[in-house]
Amino acid sequence: MTTDAGGIVGEFLSLKESTDADVLAMQCGDFYEFFADDAELVADELDLKVSQKSSHGSSYPMAGVPLSELTPYLTALVERGYRVAVAEQYETDDGHAREIERVVSPGTVVDPDGAEARYLAAVERDPDVDGDDEWGVAFAEVTTGRFHAAAVADLDDVRAELHRFAPVELLPGPGVRDDDDRLSELRESTDARLTLHESEAFAPGRARHRLGDHFGTQALEAVGLNAESAVAAAGAVLHYVDETGAGVLASMTRLGGLDPGGRVALDATTQRNLELVETMQGESTGTLLSTLDHTETAAGTRLLREWLTRPQRDRAELERRGAAVEAFARAALARDRLLDALDGTADLERLAARATSGSAGPRDLAAVRSALGRLPALASAIDGTGLADSPIPDVLARPDQAAARDLHDDLSEALAAEPPGSIGGDGGVIARGYDDELDELVAEYDEAAEWLDTLAEREKRRHSLSHVSVDRNKTDGYYIQVGKSVAGQVPDHYREVKTLKNSKRFVTEELEERERTVLRMEERREELERRIFEDVRKRVAAAAELLQDVGRAFAELDVLAALGHHAATNDWARPEFTGDDELRIEAGRHPVVEQTTDFVPNDLRMDHERGFLIVTGPNMSGKSTYMRQCALISLLAQIGSFVPADSAVLPLVDGVYTRVGALDELAQGRSTFMVEMQELSNILHSATEDSLVILDEVGRGTATYDGISIAWAATEYLHNEVRAKTLFATHYHELTALAEHLPRVANVHVAAEERDGDVTFLRRVREGATDRSYGVHVAELAGVPDPVVGRADEVLDRLREEKAIEARGSGGGERDTKQAVFDLSAGEFAAAAGGGGSDATGPEPGDGTARGPTEGTANATNDTLIESAAEDGAGTVMDTETEAVLEALRGTDVNETPPVELMATVQEWQRRLESGDD
Ligand code: ADP
């Protein structure tokens, strides 16, 4: 774009060049105008009308909004992810000039629509801390003044935090930006708009200085904010908020960490898999949050979301919440009274931020007053009820009561009962009796107004006129309006100012004099009210921390009451925490699915002798639901909630890890198998003995043998090394043999019944492995064409009878059909006629469906294997161990042994042979 345009367009274009914002709104008198490309953009986004502006022989698109309407347009643009610069006009000696006063961005908009938190985030990477990358993250919410920062170990942790805070804007630091791949990886992990803020803002020295200045150096120590990366990220966030001129810096009163020590690790994948705040399809209904959210306030919803994505491990805190929830669950009447008292309370955390940024109006401060005024009602809703003897009164008592009362009283004295939305107009913002000067002025004004109000009557009487009224408008000021029929009878001192169709308007000297007084008084009143209001607003801003405390106490009561309500109305039970690793859930249910289904409850029992359950059962039988419900029960317990079960005795877990079918990654075109392995790898690295691991199929995305091998090895590793409590659903029936090899592994299955060819899902979890797969039946239910279902049945029958099947190729011709023989018992393909083309697909051992020959297709039959082994042995002097192994080998019926068991047996032989060598 050229900037040779002169005049107003030229000024616009050169201001635009000076900012990195996406859009510029420039004040021109009573309007904010957008020109050129920006006009087209806002017109498209916001449905504004575009007109043409001529300037120096060229014509430019132009769109505008009135001054008073900028905020909603700004908010709408910002919510669509744009950063908008706002240039204000100001008077100078020789006319006026314009300057960019602020840049509004998704993370720094102060008056957003909706109750959702809008976090601004920064991420910085510090290479080579102890030979490894270290990552720093910071999150700030300008609408509530929240601020959290910490260092985390790796990009996965960054992702988990991004998922938890769901920021709307993200500032990647120079250590992140220096690699395009890394930057795009980060971009994929979040819906936030990425803003490339200046690198210097991340410089650790400056950042530390800025943080110390703002929060105090002790605050940095108190939250253990030492890592350079975290300091850089936090400093950059502060800098950005300051730069964009949102004016809310002062509402950020407290620096918080991410408290990883007391928190349950929940990576982004798990948060998504368990559908805590968003379903796998990205919707907000049908989630755990939407199910539990009976809160009355927006702040309550925000806090519940925070709890759900950030479960606790602090037992005392959980007992405290649990006791409060229990009290709320039992005392229904008191609960309802308390919720009534909370209903409609303003969002104090947000109002505190508006007060500090200067954007709070009279009604905002009235809302602060009314919210503070609820404290006594809330206290009396608790007093003398079933809530009194619980931790609930302490929650309410946490904020400084005396300070809250004082501020409330101050506001009551200062503000009118129902102030107007803005200052100016008819006044009425400040209460009578608060300021003598204002009172005096208002009294005088009222007198003058009274004189004007009664003037018409007086004039009628005095001059015997009918049809007289006194009014005022912008152009004529005050006037006496007289009907046309009597216009000729007005006295001489009436001066005519306007003739209308049916009437004439007059003024008198006295009226003009009064008008001048009234206007002067109005001006003076507005000035006084503004000054007093500013004063009051500053006092509220100075109490930001108090308002945040009260706001958080309200939010906590709201959440605890909501959880109590849900527990009582859904028959949930208060969980008990064990010091050891015993886990016993009786009649557990899935908290979301039970809302819409006649749910069949199931038990779960795990302890130190039974820590790894392999869950088998037909497709659609309820394996996933069962495993997820167990994870959700554990998670609910660790936010302090009751749980959907008759009873639950639970260990305190340090993390919940899940891996389930990667639907969305598939949609994104990333290799599912790669994603699956990344997730598995993350679990194997991160889980500990105190974690809960949910694996819903592992190894499915690759060839059968790869798949089984990986699943097998992962099971061993989780069982032997990690020792995490694990639920593993698999379609590899072979894995059920593991129960015989690994002491803490047990099999359970979700039962189904088949009668007359129909499968009934019982949804009951029973001990032991399932004996077969019902995949073919599900295929039929799903509408797979009859010939395919018929053939699948045939294949399945033959599998059962012969334990071997010919894989059928895709060629179709009779001669081509026999390509490979899959020996189910041996677990391998044997060479066969037709020569196993690479596109051959055939049955897979686990569920009676299949895949083609894989690498390592057996060339030798089992018999030849055994013979050659025997030959090798002949003539050699053997130790007893080797002989014993050979004996065992001869005695093994390869056709009768499941492949996985065979693998274990062979491993055992190897071990024995090795020890025999020593
Ligand atoms: P799987 O993982 O075995 O394929 P899912 O867990 O996806 O099966 O469950 C299949 C369907 O059965 C789901 O629609 C689910 O709502 C329903 N379901 C699962 N468990 C239960 C239960 N215990 N009671 C009632 N319905 C259930």
Residues whose N, C-alpha, C, O or C-beta is under 5 A from the ligand:
A	BS01	ADP	V593 T597 D598 F599 V600 P601 P618 N619 M620 S621 G622 K623 S624 T625 Y626 R763
